[in-house]
Amino acid sequence: MSRLDGGDTTYTVPWALRLDGPLDREALRAALADVVARHEPLRTLHPDFQGTPYQRILDAEAGRPELAVAAATEAELPALLTAAARHRFDLAAETPLRTTLYALDDETHVLLLLAHHIAVDGWSRAPLLRDLETAYAARTAGEVPQWRHLPVQYADFAQWQREALGSATEPGSPMNRHLAFWREALADAPDVLPLPADRPRPAEPSGDGGRAGFTIDAGLHADLAGLAATSKATLFMVLQAALAALLTRFGSGTDITLGTPVAGRDDSRLDDLVGFFVNSLTLRTDTSGNPTFRELLDRVRDFDLAAYAHQDVPFDVLVDALSPQRDLARHPLFQVVIAFTGHGTEPEPSLPGLIVAGEPIETGAARFDLCLYLRERRNADGGPAGIDGVVEYNTDLFDPATAERIARALVRFLTAVAADPGSRVEDVDLHGDDVHREVVRQTAVSLPGLPAAPAGQEPATPAERILAGLFRELLTLPEVPLDEDFFALGGDSISTIRLVSRAAEAGVVISARDVFKYQTVRELAAVARGAAGAGMRPVHAPGDGTGAVPLTPIMRWLFERGGPIGRFSQSVLLTVPAGAGLQPLTDALQSVLDHHDMLRSRLTPARELHVSPVGQVRAADLLDRRDTSGTYLASDADALHTIVTEEFERAVGLLDPVAGAMIRAVWFDAGAERAGRLLLIVHHLAVDGVSWRILVPDLEAAWAAVAAGRRPELPPVGTSFRRWSLALVEQARTPSRVAEAELWLHSADAPRTPLGSRPLDPDQDTAATTRSLRLTLPPETTGPLLTTVPSAFRAGTQDVLITALALAVAEQQGSPHVVLDVEGHGREELAPGLELSRTVGWFTSLYPVHLDLAGIDLSDALAAGPAAGIAAARVAERLRELPDHGAGYGLLRHLNPDTAAELAKAPTPAIGFNYLGRVTARDTADATAWTFAPESSALGTGSDPDLAAAHVLEVNSLVRDTGSGPHLVADWSWPDGVLTEPEVRALAESWFAALTALATQVDRRASGMSLRGLEQDELDELAAGLDG
């Protein structure tokens, strides 16, 4: 582990002692040498020979520790201790104990003993300090310590353990029996426990941590001890059951695995040894069925007693035997730990002439996602005096406020179940203070009669006014409170890009990363930079976007499919003002062509793109006019529909990426009195869905300027597509990116159930054989899918859509393993200085995702039961684990020759999924100019008939905001030789049913968790509190 982690600082164990009084430094130096000489683990190196590690025990003199002495002030001391505790041990060349003495003045010192976990455990502190006490007393008296003989050394224990347990492959051996128990006990346990994290898990954990302290008072301590006694359980079991239940309430599911340390010192001869004897047990708790707390405690007791009977299997041996999914970003088998220390603690050592006290150290490290430390206190009579608790949390995942909220919720939960152990865990009241507010926030319960914007919440700065207006516009909301979460209001990753772009145009500079980190108007405004300030977004230099452009991963994916790509395009049909004019439209289009490089690109014979300089692609050669001013068109919508279809087919046939014909346009001129239409077709190599949100406003702005006699001044582009594609090539070979390969290979190896009557055949299953189906979900269900449902599960709208699809597929196929090819917008900040919110091009990412729904009751989930929420939390956690929203897969699959071949062996997922975000639609013929025209359904497909199908089934979805509210629109497509329409329709309807179930489950949770038991006067009081 040390070699894998590069000497990870989470495996260091710091102990510090404050020494007040006259210190004999030389006696201390000698005493430390005596202690190290007595305990072999403290003078053992761990080198390797030909890749195999071994132990090398140094003699007493060679292993003698060096006592470093440093001057320090009281103010400097905490930072010095923290920095020292972050030391990375080189175990091959360095003994696992460092000693430092900080001299604050002549009679005040702090001694730091920093050990590596390979040599000590928590129980080693007592014998080590007892021996230091003996040795220092002897050395100050001018003598050598007279030790009580150690009957064994650590190496003897290791040998005994191997002999006593026997071989795992030996039938009937203790090791064989122990492993058989654990294989059954942990069968199908989740590899990852979904947690209420504030951020996705990074591919490379920092190991940084924080701590949130709390206290259980003496009265509650006594009640919990009494509950344990009457339940024939231990106090630890009560605390473990409470933690498991609380995690279930926070969305971690009903199969809760926790780790806990056990001393591993069953033989009294080990009591005086320093060494790493501790072992980790995996305790599994089934919280399903909404049991009473006493019933849950019975379950915990039964499992724990069996687990402790099989505690002798070393944790590393157990991991090797069970072979869970391995990921260096998280701990195997469990990510949450509960550690309980009884009241029998050792006093600090008594050193002659000195007053000794423990000195606190804030290490700033965390080995696990969450760790709950609990230390029991007893009064002089041995009665309960309280429990001190600490929630240690990984700062990669959690904010301090979240850890503090977990701690407070745990105390409230314990208080409730101590008073009534018959309470069902899902019904325990978590009302009160910030926990209640968080429940309300996460479930987004709306109370009738409350004001839309609380008093005193008007924007106070220009940045707040701009951002509040953009929140309202992009999310189609009448009002936006300044402290409301962008994503809880319905935002997603695509609308984030639009927010960044639109804010920059208004002079407020923020990044997509800012939006994910600071999610409210008030927070974003506080970190925003003015457009004229030092935070100005990067703008590429003239000519930076021209020249050779390497193919991106998604482009290489297209060419691998096989077949022609000349028609492979995207198109829009826009309403334009009456009498827009051919020349003004031409001039506007020319301005857009000159501004956005990829519209001037062409495909070279060498299979790369080349962008021509500004001015070399003429808009006049690409824009045609079609007269539709005939009076019959005013009353015959079908006639216009037919003309649009004809022109689309003609124009799309003129696309030719090799010749540089990446764009075609047709103006349908309806005369000076009626609004016309503008058809834009762009080859997919030059555009994606997000790009249209840039192109259409730019074209509108350019036309308005030309029509007013002004020269168009379009907002600047940040990073050019060419610069971006070059950055991808570099990124694909970085060590951190290459380290992701194991994650993607594991997804490739996931079990799969075939979909359809046969595998895809690229010669038969082409665009010409593709059939399609469209279903639309009404606003009453779509609305919650954008707001309350994602907020409840700390997820995004796409996560919710994917959860429902996985439930539907798993239910139809009868397998808990679902593998999807997921499309993302791909505009990730993969390197510093990239700004892509206004760059036009094909950025799409495509990556496989394995979703494991094992242990989830699919019938319950589809019936809007608690299993629906468990599935959503699990899927959201899985998607959060993917670095950079999956962008790394394409880099490794297509741009890195060292990883491409292995990844290419994996079969393509049968189902492709794409969520395009939210778009504004107009449903009437008098639609506003420069919005999508009502005749858009006349546009044909943007694929060549002979282009091979990419998937057995594809789902393309978006949310269309209309006057009646948001509608989820889903287009399903499939080759008719593999699937039938009834099969697809059944799955599509099951997906919508699963989405409805998720919305219903959140509604039930909200009404049951947040408002249960509140009388009308209490509701009025709550409303008044919010109003203030």
N, C-alpha and C positions, 0 to 999 in steps of 0.2 A: 504493500500500500504506500509505503514511504517513497518508493521509486516512482510509482504512478503519479503521486501527488507532488513530487518534487520537494518533499519535506514539508508537507502541509502543516501550517501552524495550528490547525484545529486539533492536532495530536500532541500538543505540548501541555504539560501539567505544571502550573506555577504555584508555588507556596511562598508566602512572604511573612516574615516575623519582624515586628518592631522591638528593638532592644534598647531599653532606657537604663542608663547607668554606665559605669566604667567598663568598657569592653576590652578584653585581652585578645587582640587581633591574631597574634601568633598561636595562641591556644585554640582559637576558633579555626584557624587554618589547619592545624594539626588534627583537631577533632573531626573536621570534615573528611580529611584523608583517612582517619580511622573508620569512619562510617562506610566510606566507599570500599575500603579494604575488606570490611566485614560482609558486604553484600555484592555478590558477583554481577548481578544485572547492571549495577551502576558503573562497572568498568568493563563492559562487553561491547565490542565493535560488531558490526553486521555487514561485512563485505560480501562479495559474491565471487564465485569461481565459475567461469564459463556460463554465466547467466543464472547460476544456482546460489542463493544466499546461504551463508553459514555464520555461526557465531564464533568469535575469537575473544576469549576471556583474557584480559591483560593481568599481569601481576600487580601487586599493590602499588609498587613504585611507579610503574608505567601508567597506571590508571589514576594516579593521584590528581584530584581536581585542582584547578587553578582558581584561587579566590581573587576575583577582580574587585578593586576598590575604586569608587567614584564619589566625588563630592556632589551634593545635591541640596536644593532647598525644599522646603515643604511644598511650595507652589509647583516646583518642577517634578516632584516625586511621582504623582499619578501617571503623567505622560511617560516618564522614564520607565516605570514598571510595565506599562502597556507595551511600549516599544520593545523592551527586553523580552516580554512574554511572547512576542511575535517572531522570535528567532526560528529559523528553519534549520533543523539538525541535518547534518550529513552523517548518517548513521554508519556509513562504511569507514569513515575516517575520524569520527568524533564520538567520544563517550557520551552516553545519554543523560548527563547531568552537568549543568552549568551553575556556578555559584557566583553571586555578585553581592558586594556589601556597599550600600549607599550611606555615606557619612553626612548626616545633616548638621551635626556639630560634634564636639568632643565626646559628649555622652548620649548622643541619640543616633542610632543606626537602624537601618532596615536591611535584613538579610533576605535575598531572593534565592530560592532553590528552584531552578527551572529544569524539569525532567521531561524526557520523551515518554509517551505512553507505553512504548515497547518495554520499558524497564520498571514502570511503577503503575499502580492503580490507586483509586481513592483510598482503599484500605491500607496502602503502604505508608500513608502519612504518619500514622500513629507509631509503628515500630521505628521508622526513620528518625522521628523527633525524639523518641525515647532513647535511642542509641546516641543521638547528638547530645542529649542531656548528660548521659553517662560519660561520654568521651570528653566533653568540655569541662566537666567537673574534675575529671582525672588530669587533664592537661593543665588546668589552672593550678593544680596542686603539684605539678611537676612529675606526674606519674603517667603510666600508660593505662588505658581503660581495662578493667577486669570484666570481660563480657560473660554473660551466661552463654554456654556453648550452644551454637545453632545445630540442631540434630541433622538438618538437611540443608541443601542449597537449592536454588530455583531449578537448576539443571536436573537435580534428583527428582523433583516434582514432575518435570516434563517427561522424564523417562518412566516414572511410575504411572503417569496418566496414560501414556501410550500402551504400556503393558496391561493395565487394568481394563481399558476399554477394548483392546483388541482391534482387529481389522474390520472395516465396514463390509468387506466381502466375505468374511468368515461367518457361516451360518451359526446362529445361536450366540454369537459374541455380544457383549453389552453394547458395543458401538452399533452393531447391526440392528439390535432391538430398538435402541434409541432412535436411530434414523428412520426405522419403519414407523415409529410413532409420529415423528415430525412430518414425514411425507404425507401421512393421512391427515394430521392435524392442520397442515397448511396447504392442503390440496386446493387449487383454484383460488387461493388468496390473491387479492389485488397486488400487482407489482408496485403501483403508485397509489397513495391515498390522496384523493382530491381534497385540497385545503382552501380555506377562504383567503387566498393569497392576493396581494395587491398588484403583483406583477408576474409575468411568465417566468418560468425557470430558465436561466441562461445556460448555454451549452457548456460554459466553463465557469463553475461556481467560484466566487471570490473567497468563500470561507468566512466572510465578515458577519458579525452578529451583534445583537443588542440584547438588553435585558429589561424586563418589566417586573417589578416586585409587587407583592401583595401579601396580605396577612389574613389568616383565619383565626378569629378570636377564640378565647378559651371556652366560651359557652358553646359555640358551634363545634369546636374540637371535641368537647365532651359528648355532644349529641351524636356526632359521627362515630366516635368510639363505641357508644352505646348501641348504635345501629349495627356496627360490625359484630359486636358480641351477640346480640339477639339473632343475627343472621348466620352465626357460626362462620364468620368471615374475618378477615383482618382489616385494619384501617386502610392499608395499602389497597386492598381489593375494592373498598368503598370509593376511594379516590380514583382508581383506575376505571371503575364503572361509570363514575360521573364524567370523567374526561371523554370516554368513548361515546356516551350519550350526547355530550355537548358537541363533539365533532359531527355526529349524525345530524344534530340540529343545524349545524353550520354548513351542511351540504356534502359531507364526506362519505355518505352512503351508510349502509347498515353492516358492512363487513369491515370492521375496524382492527387494524393490526398496529400494535404499539410495541416498542422495545423497552426493556428494563434491564438494568445491570444486576447481576448476582455475584456475591463475593468470590465464590469458587474456592473457599478455604474451609472445606468440610473437616479436614484433619487438624487437630489442635497444634500439631508440630509446625504448621504453616503460619501460625499467628504472629511470630516474630520476624517473618521474612519480608523483605522488600522485593517486589516483582509484579509482573502483570498476570495475576491470577483471575481477575474479573472476567466474567463471561456475559454475553448478551442473550437474553431470552426474548423470543417473539411471542407476544400474548395476543391472541385473536379473540375478538368479542363480536358476537352476533347481536345486533340491536334491532333486528327486524321484527315486525309485528306489533310495534308500539307497546312493548312490555311495561309493566309497572317497574319502578326502580328496584323493588325487592326481587322481582323475577329476574331482572337483568343482573343483579348482584349474585343470584344463584348461578346464572350462566357463567359469570366471571369466576366465581369460586371453583366451579367444576373444572373449567379449562385450566385455571392457574395451578390447581393442585396436581393435575396430570402433567402439566408443563414442568413444574419444579421436580417431579419425579424423574424427568428426563433431561435435566439441566446440564449434564456433564459433557454433552457434545460441544466442542469448541465451535464458536460461531462461524469461523472461516470454513470449517469442515462442513457445517450444515449448508452454507451458501453453495459450496461446490456440489454437494449432493443434490440440492433442490434445483440448481441451475436456473434461478429466476432471470428475467430480462435484465441485463446488466447495462448500466448507464453511469458513467463517471460523474454525472451531474447530480446524482442522488444516492442515498444509502440503500443497499439492497434489503428486501423483506419488510423494512419499516423505515419511515421518515420522521416519526414522532416518538419521543421517548418520555417515559415517566420514571423518575428516580425519587425514592422515598428513603429518608434517613431517620431512624428512631432516635429516642431521647438519650441513649447511652453514648454520648460523644466524648472523645478524649480531651483532657485539658491541654493547654499549651505547655511546652517543656519548662522546667524550672532550671535556669542557668545561674550559677553562683554570682551574686552581686548585681544581677540584672532583673528588671521587670519586663516580662515577655508577653506580647499580645499579637494576635493575628493582624496582619495588614491587608486590607482589601485590594484586589487587583481587578481592573476591568480589562479583560483580554481583547475585547472587540472581535471575538471569534465565535463561530457556531458550527458544530459538527453536523447537526441535524436541522431539518426544516423547523421543527419546534421541539423544545425540551422543557418539560415541567419538573423543576426541582422542588422538593418539599422536605422540610426539616421540622420534626416534631419537637416541641418544648414541653417540659414537665416542671411543676412547681416542687417546693421542698418536700411535700408529702407524696410526690409521685403522681399527682393528679394532672389532668390535661391543662396546659397553660397556653395553648395556641400552636399554630403551624405557620412557619414562615415559608413563603412560596416565591419562586422566580420563574417567569416564562422567558426562556432564552429562545431567540428567534433569528432566523437567517435573513439578513437585510437585503439579500438578492430578491426575496419574495415578499417580505412583510415590512410595513411601516410601523413605527413605534405605537401609533394610536391603535392599530389592529391588535397588537400583542396585549396592550393594556385592556382593550375591550374583551379579549378572550379571558384574561385574568378575572375581570369583574364579573363576566357572565358565569364563570366557573363557581365563584363564591356564591352568586345568587342561586345557581342551580343546586349547589350543596345545601344551602339554607332551606330551599324548598323541599328537597327530598328527605332531609333530616327531620323536618316537621311532619312530612307525610310520605313515608316510603311506598305507600300504595299509589302514588301519583304515576301516571303513565308518562314516559319520557317525552313524548311529543306534545304533551299537554302542560308541562311545567311552565309556569308563567315567567317569562324573561323580561317583563316590563320594568321600566324605571330608568331614569337618567339616560346616558348615552347609548346603552344597549338597546333600549326601546327606540330611540331615535334612529339607530342603525337599522333595526328591523323595519321601521317605517320607510327609511330611505331605500333599502334593498328591495322591498316588495312594492314600493311606489304606490301605496294605498292613497286614493284620493277621497277626501271627505266632502260631501255636498255642502255647498254654501261657503267654502273657504275661498278667500280671494286668490286670484290667479298669481298675483305678484305681491308678496308681503310688503307691508308699509316700510318705508325707509330703505327700499331696495332699488331705488332708481340709480342708473349708472352715474358715477361721480367723476369720471375722467373721460377724455376723448377715446382712449383705447377701450374702456369698458363700453362706451356707447357704440363704437364700431363693432366690437365683438358680439355684443348683445343683439344688435341688428342682424348680424350674419347668422347667429344661432337661430333666430326667428325665421330668417329667410330659408336657410338650408334645411331646417327641420320642420318647416311649415307650421310654426306655432304662433299663437297670438301674443304671448308674453313669455319671457324667460327670466326666472329668478337668477340673481348674480351668482349664487352659490349652488346652483343645480348642475349635476354631472352631465356633460355633453353626451356621453354614451347612454346614460339612463334616460335622456330625453329622446333617444332614437338615433343618435349619431353612429357612424360606423367608420371603418378605415377609409373607404372611398370618400365619404363626406368630409373626413379629416383632411384629405388632400385638397378638396374644394375650399375648405375653410382657410387653409394655409395660403392658397393662391389668392382668394378674394380679400383676405386680410392684408396681404402684401400690396395689392392694388390700392387699398385704402390707406396705406402708409403704416400699417401695423405688422411688424415682422415677427413671425413665430415659425416654429418648425413642427413637423408631424410628431416628432419625439416630445416636443413641448405639450402638444395636445393630449398625448397619452399620459403624460406625467402630471400636468396641471389641467384638470378637466372642467373647470368652471370658468365663467366669464371673469370673475374677480381674480382668480389665480393666474389665468392666462394674461390678463391685462398687466398684472404685476411683473411678469417676466418678459413681456413683449418689448421689442426694440423699435424705435422710430425709424422710418425708412431712410432718414438722412443721417442716422447715427452710426456708431461703430458696429452695430449688429447687422448691417446691411447684408442681405442674402447675396451669395455669389452670383455674378452674372458673367457668362462666358465671353471671352474676347471675340471680336469679329473674326470670322473664319475658323474658329475653334471647332465648329460642328461640321465643317466640310472635309471631304477626303474619304479615305477608306474607313469602313465601319465593320468590325468583326461581327459575325452572326452571333446573336444572343442564344441562350439555351432554348427558348421557345421557338425561335426560328429553325434551329437544328432539329427540334422535335417535329416541326412541320415537314421538313424535307425527308425525315426518316419514315413518315407515313406512307409515302409512295403515291404516285399519280401527279397529274398536272395541278398547278396552283395559280394559273393566270387570272381566274375569276375570284380567288380567295380574298374576300373583301368585307368591309363594313359600310353601311350606307345609312343616311338619314334623309327624310323628306321634311323640309321646313316650310312654315308659312312665312311669306315675305310681304313687305308693304306693297300696296297697289302702285303700279307704275314704277317699280324699283329701278328699272332701266338696265339695259345690257351693259353699257359702258361703266356706270357706277358699280355694278356687280363685278364686272371684270377687274376694275381697279381695286376693289376691296379684296377679291380673291388673290390678285397679284401681291397685295400687301401681306396677306396670310402666307402665301407661298414663300415669300422672301424672309418672313419672320421665323417660320418653323422648318428646320432643315430637312427632316425626314420626308416631307412632301416633295422634295427635290432629289430623292434618292433613286438609284437604279441597282438592279441585281447584275453582278458581273459574272462572266463564265467561270471565274475561280470560286464561285459560291461565297462571295462577300458583297456587302452593299457599298456603294460609293455615292456620296452626297455632292451634287454639283454646286458651284458658287452661286451666290445671289444673282438673280436676273437671267440665268440661263434657262429657266423653265418659264414659259410664257402662259399666263392665264388665258389669254385670248385663244390659244390652241386647245384649251381644255373645257371651255364653257360654251354650251350650245343654248339656243333659244327655241322654245316650242310654243307656238301661238295657241292659247286656249281661251281666247276672248269671245268665241262664238257664244251667242245667247243661249244655245241649248245646254251649255255646260253649267249655267247658273242653276238650273233645276234638275239636272241629270248627274247625280253623283257617280253613278256607275260608269258613265262615259269618261269622266275624269280619271276614275280608278283604272279604266282600261288603258288610257293614254299613258298614265304613269307607269304601268307595267311594261308597256311597249318600250318606252324610253329607258326604263331601267335595264331591260334585256339588251338593248342596243348599246347603252353606255358601258355596262359592265363587260361587254365583249370587247371593248376598246382598251381595257386595262392591259398593260404589258410591262411587268416590272423590269424585264431585260432591257426594254427600250426606254425606260425611265418614265413610262406613263403610269404613275402611281395614283392619279386622281382624275376623275371626270365629274363634270357638273352640268346640270340641265336646268334652265330657268323656264318655268311654265308661266308665260305672260298672259294674265287674265285681263289685261287692259288697265286703264287709268282709274277705274272705279272699284275694282274688286281685288282683294289680296291674291297675290300669286303664290307659286310654290317654287322651292329650290331643292333640287335633288343633288346630293353630294355622295359620291362613291369614292372610297379610298382603299387601296390595297392594304390588306392586314399587315403586311411587312412594315408599313409606315404609320400604323395607328392602332389604338386599342380603345376600350370602352371609356376609360378616363380621359383620353385625348379629346373626345368629342365635347367634353365639358370645358375644354380650353378653346377648341376651334370655333364652336358656334358663337360664344360670346365675342371672340376676337373678330369673327367675320361680321357680326352685327355692329361692333364698334367701328370697324374699318368702313363699312358701308355708310354708317351715320356720318362719319367724318367726311367721306367723299361727297355725299349728298349735300353736306353743308359747305362744301368748297374748301375743306381743310385737308391737310395731309394726315393720314392715319398715324397715330402714335400708340402703338400697342404696348402693354406691360412687358417688362423684360423677361426673358427666359433665364432660368437659373443654369443648371448643368446641361450641356448639350447631350443628345443621345449618343453621339460618337464618344464623348468623354466617358459617359456611363458604360458603354459596351467595353471600352478598354479597361475600365476599372473592374468589370466582371472577370475578365481574363486574369487579372492580377489576383483578385479575391479567390479564385478557384484553387489557387496553389498555396494559400496561406496555411500554416499549421493548424490554426483554430478551425478553419473550414474543413480541412482534410479530416480532422478529428470527428466531424459529424458523420463520416461515412458509415460507421458502425450503427448509428441510429437508423439510417436509411436502409442498410442491409437487413436489419431486423424487421423493418416494415415489409421488406420484400419477401422475407421468409414466412410471413404470417399465413395461417391456414385460410383457404379460400373455398367457397362453394360456387361451382359454375353457375353462370346466369345464362339462360337461353337454351335453345335446342342444340347448339354446337358452338365451337370457338369461332371467332372472327376470321374471315378469309379476305385478305385485301383485294383479291381479284374479283370476288363476288360482292362483297359488302362495301359499297361505295356510296357517295352522296346521292347517286341516282336511285338507289334502293332505299334511301332513308325516308321513314315516315315520321310524322310529328303529331303532338297532342298538346293542347294548351288548357290549363286549368287556372282559375282565379279564386283567391281566398278573399272573403269580404272584410271590410274595415274593422268590424267588431272583433275579429280574431287577429288580423294583421297588426292593428295598433299595439296590443300588448306584446306582440313578438318583437316590436321595435323598442319597447320601453321597459315595462315591468318584468317581463320574462328574462331578458338578458341581465337586468340589474339584480334580480333575485339570485342568479347563479354566478355573478361576477364574470359574465361572459359577453360576447358580442352577438349581434344578430346572426351572423354567419354561423357561429358556434351552435346557436339554437336550431337553425335550419338543418345543420348537419346532424345534430342529435336526433331530430325527428326522422330524418332520412335513414339513419342507422337503425333506429327502432323498427321502422317499416320494413327495411331490407332483412333484418335479423328475424323478424316475425314471419316474413314470407318464405325465407330460405331455411328456417329452422336451425340457424347457426348463430352463435353469439359473436362470431368474428366477421367484421365488415371491413372491407378495404375499398377506399375511394381514391380517385384521382381528383384532387382539389385544385381549382384555379384560384389564384390570388392576383391582386393588381400588380404585385411585383415591385412597387416603387418603395423599396426599403432603403433605409439609410445604412448601406453596407460599409461605407467608408466615410471618414470625416469630410465635411465640406460639400457633400452632394446635396443639391436642392432640385427636386424633380417635380414640384407641384405645378409647374407651367411648361413642362417639356412634353412635346408630342412624339409618340413612337409606340412600338409594341413592347411593353414592359412585362407582360403577363408572366407569372410564375406558375408552374404545374408540378405538383408533388403528391406522392402516395401517402395515405394516412391509414394506419391500421387502428380500428376502434374495437376494443374488447369489451363486450357487454356481458361477459360471463358473470353469473350470480345475480343478474337483474331480472326480476319478474316481468317479462315482456307484457303479459296480459294485464298486470296491474298498471304498468306504465301507460299502455294504450287506453286504459280506462281512467286515466287522470289520477292514479294513485300515487303514493309517495315514491314509487320506483321511477316515475317520470323525472322527478327532481334529482334522484340519485344518478340516473343516466345523464342528465344535462350536466351535472357537476363533474362527472367522470370524463365526459367528452371534452368539456371546456378545459379541464386540467391537461388532457392529452394534447389538445391543440396549443395550449400555452407553452408546452414543453418544446415545441418545434422552434428552433432558432430562426429569427428573422422571418417568421410566418412562412417557413418552408422554402425560402428562396435558395438556400444552400443546396438543395437536392439537384436542381437544374445545373448549378455550377459544377458539381461533382460528376453528374451524369453526362454532361456534354462538353465541358471545357477543361476537364482535368484528365489527361490520358492515363494517369495512374489509378484512378478510381472508376473511370467510365466503363471499362470492360466488365467489371464485376457487377456494377449496378445495372448494366444493360441485360444481364442474364435473367433478371426478374420479370415475370409476366406482367403485362399492363393490367391495372385494375379494370374490372368490367364496367364500372360506373364512373362517369366523369361528372363533377359538380361544380357549378359556377354561380356565384351570387354577385350581381352587378351593382348592388346598392340601390339608392332611391333616385327616381327621376320624376320630373313634373310633367304631367300630361294635360292636354286640352282635348275635351271631348266634343267640341262643337265646331261648325264650319267657320264661325267668326273668331277662331282662335287668335290669340295675341301673336303679333309678328315675332319671328325668330324662335318659335316653339315648334314642337313636333306637329305635323299636319294630320288631320283626321284620316287622310288617305294612306297613311304609312303602311297599312296592311297590304297595299298593292306591291310593295317591294318584294322581289324574289329572294332566293337564297344566294349567299355570297360564297358559293363553293362550286368547283368544277365537278361535273357529273361523275368523272372517273377518279376523283380524289378518294382514297381509302378512308373508311370510317375509323375514327380514333378509338371509340369505345362501343361496347355492346349497347349501352344506354347512356344518354347524356341528359343532364338536367340543367337548364339555364334559367335562372330566376332573377327577378328584380322587384322592387316595390315601386309602384306607380302612384304618385300622389295626385289625386283628382279632387274635384269640388266636393265629392261625397266622402272623402277620406282616403287613407292609404289602402291599396290593394296589392297583395302578393300575387305576382303573375309568374307562372312556371311553364316553360316550354320543354316538353319531353321529346326526344328524338331517338330513333333506333333503326337498324337495318331490318327490313321486313322478313329476311330469311332466317333471322335468329330469334326474334321475339314477335309476338302478336299484339295487336292493339288491346284486346281484353287483358292480357297479362300486364301491360304497361299501365293501363287505366287502373287496375286493381292496386298496383303499387303506388301510383300517384295519389289515389284517394286515401290509401293507408297513410301516406306521408302527411296529407292535410289533416287526417284524423289525429295523428301523433302530434302535430303542431297545435291543434285545438286542445289536446290533452295537456300539453305543457302549459298553455295559457290558463286552462282550468285549474291545474294543480297550483300554480302560483296564486291564482285568485283565492283558492281555498286556504293556502298557507297565510296569505295576507289577512283575510278576514278572521281566521282562527288564531293566528299568532299575535296580530297587532291589536285587534279590537275586541277580542273575546272578553266578556264580562264587564265592559265599560257601559255605564248608564249614560243617558243623554246629557246630564249635567257634566259628566266627566268628558264627554265628547266636546261639549261647549268649552270646557276649560282648556282642552287640548287645542281647539281651534284658536282660542284667545292667545294661548302661548305661541302658536305659530304666527299669529298676526303681529305679535310684538317683535 
